[in-house]
Amino acid sequence: MRYKKPVSVLVVIHTPELDILLLERALHPEFWQSVTGSQEDGESLLQTALREVREETGIVAAASEILDWHQSNQYEIFPEWRHRYAPGVTRNEEHVFSLCVPTREESIQIAPGEHLGTRWLPWRDAAAACFSWTNRDAILALPQKVNRHR
């Protein structure tokens, strides 16, 4: 069995107006989140972010469009998902990125096994809708990150 690495990315996809794309988890209806995913062997974190955005939304972004926040969070892996990791692994390190798209993309192509649906929400509402504290905190920090990057 090939285990997942306990290193992942969180990519907050947003418009210039700070509307946020959220995805509903297939195994947990009403659990909303941004794009997330584990790093694969041989990938840089940026490559992981680009791959996960493409796989989970159908959006093909250029490396120059992804903003690396140079920020990471550590959290405990939910017990129900620990079987995906090597024995004894209980914590994950998540690296935060964002991607600004020009408008609310209405033709998001979700990964059916992973997600049930999508929705766009203003940033404060999106933060409140996320089940993950790391996702919530990233969305709440987004206005400051975007202003600093401009």
C-alpha positions as CSV (number, residue, x, y, z in Angstrom):
1,M,0.0,0.0,0.0
2,R,1.2,3.5,-0.9
3,Y,0.7,5.9,2.0
4,K,-0.1,9.6,1.6
5,K,2.6,12.1,2.7
6,P,1.5,14.2,5.7
7,V,2.2,17.3,3.7
8,S,-0.6,19.1,1.9
9,V,-1.7,22.3,0.2
10,L,-4.7,24.6,0.8
11,V,-5.5,26.8,-2.2
12,V,-8.0,29.6,-1.6
13,I,-9.6,30.4,-5.0
14,H,-11.1,33.9,-5.1
15,T,-12.2,36.8,-7.4
16,P,-10.8,40.3,-7.2
17,E,-13.9,41.2,-5.2
18,L,-12.9,38.4,-2.7
19,D,-15.7,36.0,-3.5
20,I,-14.4,32.6,-2.5
21,L,-15.0,29.2,-4.2
22,L,-16.0,26.5,-1.8
23,L,-16.3,22.8,-2.5
24,E,-18.6,20.4,-0.6
25,R,-16.9,17.2,0.5
26,A,-18.5,14.0,-0.9
27,L,-18.0,12.0,2.3
28,H,-19.3,14.8,4.5
29,P,-22.2,16.7,3.0
30,E,-22.3,20.3,4.3
31,F,-18.5,20.2,5.0
32,W,-17.3,23.1,2.8
33,Q,-13.7,23.8,2.0
34,S,-11.2,25.3,-0.4
35,V,-9.1,23.2,-2.7
36,T,-6.8,20.8,-0.6
37,G,-4.6,17.9,-1.4
38,S,-1.5,15.9,-0.5
39,Q,1.9,16.4,-2.0
40,E,3.0,13.5,-4.2
41,D,6.6,12.2,-4.4
42,G,8.7,14.4,-6.6
43,E,6.4,17.4,-6.6
44,S,7.2,20.8,-5.3
45,L,4.5,22.4,-3.2
46,L,3.6,24.8,-6.1
47,Q,3.2,21.8,-8.4
48,T,0.9,20.2,-5.9
49,A,-1.2,23.3,-5.7
50,L,-1.5,23.5,-9.5
51,R,-2.4,19.8,-9.8
52,E,-5.0,20.0,-7.0
53,V,-6.6,23.1,-8.5
54,R,-6.9,21.3,-11.9
55,E,-8.1,18.0,-10.5
56,E,-10.7,19.5,-8.1
57,T,-12.0,22.4,-10.2
58,G,-10.9,22.0,-13.8
59,I,-9.2,25.3,-13.6
60,V,-5.8,25.3,-15.4
61,A,-3.6,27.9,-13.7
62,A,-0.1,29.0,-14.6
63,A,2.5,28.9,-11.9
64,S,2.8,32.7,-11.9
65,E,-0.9,32.9,-11.0
66,I,-0.6,31.0,-7.7
67,L,0.4,33.0,-4.7
68,D,2.5,31.1,-2.2
69,W,1.8,32.6,1.2
70,H,5.0,31.0,2.7
71,Q,2.8,29.9,5.6
72,S,2.0,26.5,6.9
73,N,-0.3,25.1,9.5
74,Q,0.0,21.8,11.5
75,Y,-3.0,20.0,12.5
76,E,-4.1,16.6,13.7
77,I,-5.4,14.3,11.0
78,F,-9.0,13.2,11.5
79,P,-9.0,9.6,12.9
80,E,-11.2,8.4,10.0
81,W,-8.5,9.4,7.5
82,R,-5.4,8.2,9.3
83,H,-5.5,4.8,7.5
84,R,-4.3,6.7,4.4
85,Y,-1.0,7.6,6.1
86,A,1.8,5.4,7.4
87,P,1.3,3.8,10.8
88,G,1.8,6.3,13.6
89,V,1.3,9.4,11.5
90,T,-1.2,11.6,13.2
91,R,-0.3,15.2,12.1
92,N,-0.2,17.0,8.8
93,E,1.6,20.1,7.6
94,E,-0.5,22.2,5.3
95,H,0.9,24.9,3.1
96,V,-1.3,27.9,2.1
97,F,-1.7,29.3,-1.4
98,S,-4.2,31.4,-3.2
99,L,-5.4,31.9,-6.8
100,C,-7.2,34.9,-8.1
101,V,-9.6,34.2,-11.0
102,P,-11.1,37.1,-12.9
103,T,-14.8,36.2,-12.2
104,R,-16.9,33.6,-10.5
105,E,-16.3,30.6,-12.7
106,E,-19.6,28.9,-13.3
107,S,-18.2,25.9,-15.1
108,I,-16.3,24.4,-12.2
109,Q,-15.6,20.7,-12.9
110,I,-15.6,19.0,-9.5
111,A,-14.0,15.6,-8.8
112,P,-17.1,13.5,-8.3
113,G,-15.5,11.1,-5.8
114,E,-14.3,14.0,-3.7
115,H,-16.9,16.7,-3.9
116,L,-20.7,17.1,-4.3
117,G,-21.0,20.7,-5.4
118,T,-19.6,24.2,-5.4
119,R,-20.6,27.6,-4.3
120,W,-19.2,31.1,-4.3
121,L,-19.5,33.2,-1.2
122,P,-18.3,36.6,-0.1
123,W,-15.1,36.1,2.0
124,R,-16.6,36.5,5.4
125,D,-19.5,34.2,4.6
126,A,-17.0,31.7,3.1
127,A,-14.9,31.7,6.2
128,A,-17.9,31.1,8.4
129,A,-19.0,28.1,6.2
130,C,-15.6,26.3,6.4
131,F,-15.4,23.3,8.7
132,S,-11.6,23.6,8.9
133,W,-10.0,26.2,11.2
134,T,-7.0,26.5,8.9
135,N,-9.3,27.2,5.9
136,R,-11.3,29.7,7.9
137,D,-8.2,31.5,9.1
138,A,-6.7,31.6,5.5
139,I,-9.9,33.2,4.1
140,L,-10.0,35.7,7.0
141,A,-6.4,36.7,6.2
142,L,-7.0,36.9,2.4
143,P,-7.8,40.6,2.2
144,Q,-4.5,41.5,3.9
145,K,-2.5,39.1,1.7
146,V,-4.1,40.4,-1.5
147,N,-3.5,44.0,-0.5
148,R,0.1,43.2,0.4
149,H,0.7,41.4,-2.9
150,R,-0.7,44.2,-5.2
